[in-house]
């Protein structure tokens, strides 16, 4: 299966996306099953990121909920396992742009240049560590990331910028983090969209998704948690 439906009403679906699936595949499948004429994809998750995703059932809902995302009126939280012992909590604002040299899809950019002018996107990410782990003389941090914007690869880039890459990330990593990722035999990045909340038609909606089985296996392998 590509997804499961957590909730639906007359205007939208809240789906739990499985890993190794493109977001548009889920939207297309839902559209075809329900005779919806246009793609209701409101936002995207990376192919290898699992978790909550909103899909509109009609054009009015699509426009309204997309505007909530654009106006930063949607609370979005992710769980990520990072390499090393990340500071317990913090917040960082970074500029993100596409990599003109195409070494990596996206990069952190401090200043505007002729190459990236018009392509810089500001991002704001906060985090709080839920648990620390120690496994084979390496530390790991299970982190709740909250994003106030929705930039491509935002959390993955931010974690790498902080020198604590997401475990399993095949693009943004350090040599030692990749070695530990390979040793844990995780087939994708440990990143899961686990909470989404917003107000729609004067009603508050809050959704939560548990870690999927493949990520729970990793936690069991490196556990138990140690004192903060």
Backbone torsions as a table, in degrees:
resi	resn	phi	psi	omega
1	UNK	NA	149.0	-179.7
2	UNK	-92.5	-22.8	-174.9
3	UNK	-166.6	167.6	168.9
4	UNK	-130.5	152.2	-179.6
5	UNK	-94.3	119.1	179.2
6	UNK	-83.6	-33.8	-174.5
7	UNK	-163.6	149.3	170.6
8	UNK	-150.8	150.1	170.5
9	UNK	-136.5	-160.6	-176.9
10	UNK	-72.0	-13.7	-172.3
11	UNK	-114.5	-28.8	-177.3
12	UNK	-154.8	161.7	170.6
13	UNK	-108.0	143.6	164.6
14	UNK	-108.8	112.1	-176.4
15	UNK	-109.7	155.0	174.8
16	UNK	-105.5	102.8	-175.8
17	UNK	-76.2	135.1	175.6
18	UNK	-86.2	157.9	179.7
19	UNK	-70.1	164.3	178.2
20	UNK	63.7	31.7	178.2
21	UNK	-134.5	133.9	175.8
22	UNK	-76.0	142.7	-178.7
23	UNK	-57.8	-41.0	-176.8
24	UNK	-66.8	-26.6	177.7
25	UNK	-62.7	-40.8	-179.8
26	UNK	-67.4	-46.1	179.2
27	UNK	-59.8	-43.2	179.8
28	UNK	-63.4	-42.2	-178.9
29	UNK	-64.8	-43.2	178.4
30	UNK	-63.9	-42.7	178.7
31	UNK	-59.3	-45.7	-177.9
32	UNK	-65.0	-39.6	-178.7
33	UNK	-68.2	-30.0	-172.1
34	UNK	-114.3	13.0	177.6
35	UNK	54.9	40.0	175.3
36	UNK	-88.2	129.4	-170.2
37	UNK	-73.2	-36.7	-175.4
38	UNK	-120.1	159.7	-179.9
39	UNK	-66.9	125.1	-177.8
40	UNK	-98.8	24.3	-176.4
41	UNK	-70.8	112.7	-176.9
42	UNK	-87.1	-39.0	178.7
43	UNK	-150.8	170.6	-175.2
44	UNK	-124.1	152.3	166.7
45	UNK	-114.4	149.1	174.1
46	UNK	-57.3	153.7	-177.7
47	UNK	-52.6	-42.7	-175.9
48	UNK	-94.8	9.1	173.7
49	UNK	-98.0	133.3	-179.2
50	UNK	-101.9	171.0	170.3
51	UNK	116.5	-160.9	-168.4
52	UNK	-71.6	139.3	-179.7
53	UNK	-151.8	139.3	-178.1
54	UNK	-100.0	133.9	176.8
55	UNK	-129.1	125.9	-177.2
56	UNK	-78.7	150.3	176.8
57	UNK	-97.2	-17.2	-178.4
58	UNK	-148.6	166.3	-174.3
59	UNK	-65.2	-37.2	179.7
60	UNK	-62.4	-45.9	178.5
61	UNK	-65.1	-39.3	179.1
62	UNK	-57.7	-49.8	-178.2
63	UNK	-66.0	-44.0	-176.7
64	UNK	-65.8	-47.4	-176.6
65	UNK	-74.3	-34.2	173.9
66	UNK	-60.0	-38.1	178.3
67	UNK	-67.1	-35.5	175.4
68	UNK	-60.5	-42.5	177.1
69	UNK	-63.6	-46.9	-177.7
70	UNK	-62.4	-38.6	-179.0
71	UNK	-84.5	6.1	177.3
72	UNK	59.9	42.2	177.5
73	UNK	-106.6	16.4	177.0
74	UNK	-115.4	126.7	176.0
75	UNK	-85.5	119.8	-176.9
76	UNK	-125.8	123.9	178.8
77	UNK	-129.0	143.6	-179.7
78	UNK	-125.8	152.3	169.2
79	UNK	-105.2	129.4	178.1
80	UNK	-136.3	142.6	173.8
81	UNK	-101.0	120.8	-178.5
82	UNK	-112.8	155.7	177.6
83	UNK	-78.0	135.0	177.0
84	UNK	91.7	179.9	-177.1
85	UNK	-102.9	92.4	-178.9
86	UNK	-71.0	144.8	174.2
87	UNK	-51.0	142.6	-169.3
88	UNK	-54.2	-38.2	178.9
89	UNK	-156.0	160.5	179.2
90	UNK	174.8	-180.0	179.5
91	UNK	-150.3	142.4	-178.7
92	UNK	-143.2	141.6	174.8
93	UNK	-115.0	127.8	-175.4
94	UNK	-136.5	153.9	171.7
95	UNK	-95.7	132.6	-178.5
96	UNK	-119.0	137.3	175.7
97	UNK	-143.0	164.7	173.4
98	UNK	-71.1	148.3	-179.6
99	UNK	-82.9	110.7	-178.0
100	UNK	-64.4	-23.6	178.8
101	UNK	-87.2	-6.7	176.3
102	UNK	60.0	26.3	173.3
103	UNK	-68.8	-38.4	174.9
104	UNK	-138.4	155.2	-177.4
105	UNK	-58.9	-42.4	-176.3
106	UNK	-132.6	160.8	177.7
107	UNK	-150.3	161.7	173.1
108	UNK	-82.3	131.1	-177.8
109	UNK	-127.7	122.4	-178.8
110	UNK	-81.9	-35.0	-173.8
111	UNK	-131.2	152.1	175.9
112	UNK	-76.7	135.8	177.1
113	UNK	-130.1	174.5	178.9
114	UNK	-60.8	-32.3	-177.1
115	UNK	-73.3	-37.3	-174.3
116	UNK	-108.3	2.8	-177.1
117	UNK	-57.1	132.1	-178.0
118	UNK	87.2	-8.7	-176.8
119	UNK	-112.9	-4.8	179.5
120	UNK	-69.8	135.8	177.1
121	UNK	-129.4	125.4	178.7
122	UNK	-75.5	146.3	177.7
123	UNK	-136.8	149.0	178.8
124	UNK	-136.0	124.7	-176.3
125	UNK	-134.6	132.6	171.8
126	UNK	-115.9	160.4	179.9
127	UNK	-147.9	156.8	172.2
128	UNK	-144.9	128.5	-179.7
129	UNK	-75.9	128.6	177.0
130	UNK	-89.1	-42.4	-179.2
131	UNK	-150.2	149.8	169.4
132	UNK	-108.5	150.3	178.2
133	UNK	-136.0	153.4	173.5
134	UNK	-129.3	127.1	-175.7
135	UNK	-147.0	122.7	179.6
136	UNK	51.2	48.9	176.8
137	UNK	64.1	19.5	175.3
138	UNK	-122.3	145.1	175.2
139	UNK	-95.7	150.0	174.9
140	UNK	-135.7	151.9	178.8
141	UNK	-128.9	125.4	172.6
142	UNK	-90.1	118.2	-166.3
143	UNK	-121.9	137.6	168.9
144	UNK	-92.9	114.9	176.5
145	UNK	-101.1	132.2	173.9
146	UNK	-117.4	130.0	-177.1
147	UNK	-113.8	139.0	-179.0
148	UNK	-103.6	1.7	175.5
149	UNK	-141.8	177.8	-177.9
150	UNK	-135.2	64.9	-177.1
151	UNK	-87.4	152.7	178.4
152	UNK	-58.8	126.6	177.2
153	UNK	60.9	25.5	-173.0
154	UNK	-56.0	-52.2	-177.1
155	UNK	-67.6	-41.4	-179.3
156	UNK	-62.8	-42.8	177.4
157	UNK	-66.3	-42.8	-179.4
158	UNK	-62.9	-45.7	179.2
159	UNK	-60.3	-42.4	179.6
160	UNK	-66.6	-38.9	177.0
161	UNK	-60.4	-36.6	179.8
162	UNK	-79.8	3.5	-178.6
163	UNK	66.2	28.4	175.6
164	UNK	-135.5	73.0	-174.5
165	UNK	-62.8	154.2	173.9
166	UNK	-65.5	131.0	177.9
167	UNK	-63.1	134.2	178.4
168	UNK	89.4	-6.1	-180.0
169	UNK	-69.4	124.5	-176.5
170	UNK	-91.7	-2.4	-178.6
171	UNK	-113.8	-49.3	-176.5
172	UNK	-108.0	106.1	-175.7
173	UNK	-159.8	167.0	168.2
174	UNK	-109.0	164.4	-177.6
175	UNK	-56.1	-47.1	-177.7
176	UNK	-69.8	-36.6	179.2
177	UNK	-67.4	-36.6	178.1
178	UNK	-67.0	-38.5	178.7
179	UNK	-61.5	-43.4	179.2
180	UNK	-69.9	-37.3	176.9
181	UNK	-60.6	-44.7	178.9
182	UNK	-62.7	-39.1	-179.6
183	UNK	-66.9	-31.4	179.0
184	UNK	-80.4	-11.8	176.8
185	UNK	59.2	39.6	174.5
186	UNK	-87.8	127.0	-172.7
187	UNK	-83.7	-3.6	-178.9
188	UNK	-155.1	173.5	-179.8
189	UNK	-70.0	142.9	178.3
190	UNK	-81.7	82.1	179.8
191	UNK	-146.4	127.1	-172.1
192	UNK	-138.3	124.6	175.8
193	UNK	-75.9	103.0	-169.0
194	UNK	-111.6	-11.5	175.6
195	UNK	-143.4	134.7	171.8
196	UNK	-138.5	134.0	177.6
197	UNK	-142.8	140.6	177.8
198	UNK	-162.5	164.3	177.1
199	UNK	-104.3	126.9	-177.6
200	UNK	-138.8	124.9	-177.9
201	UNK	52.3	46.7	176.6
202	UNK	64.8	19.4	177.0
203	UNK	-125.1	136.9	178.2
204	UNK	-86.7	131.7	176.9
205	UNK	-119.1	129.5	176.1
206	UNK	-134.7	128.4	-176.9
207	UNK	-128.3	149.0	178.0
208	UNK	-140.2	143.2	179.8
209	UNK	-126.9	130.0	177.8
210	UNK	-71.6	158.3	174.7
211	UNK	-59.3	137.5	177.0
212	UNK	-74.1	168.6	-171.6
213	UNK	-57.9	-41.6	-175.5
214	UNK	-65.7	-30.7	178.4
215	UNK	-81.9	-33.5	175.6
216	UNK	-62.5	-35.7	178.5
217	UNK	-59.9	-40.7	179.6
218	UNK	-66.0	-42.8	178.5
219	UNK	-62.1	-42.7	177.8
220	UNK	-62.0	-36.0	-177.1
221	UNK	-69.6	-40.1	-176.2
222	UNK	-93.4	-9.2	-176.8
223	UNK	-75.4	176.2	2.4
224	UNK	-79.6	170.4	178.6
225	UNK	-66.6	151.4	177.5
226	UNK	-107.2	168.7	-179.9
227	UNK	-63.8	144.6	179.8
228	UNK	-71.0	NA	NA
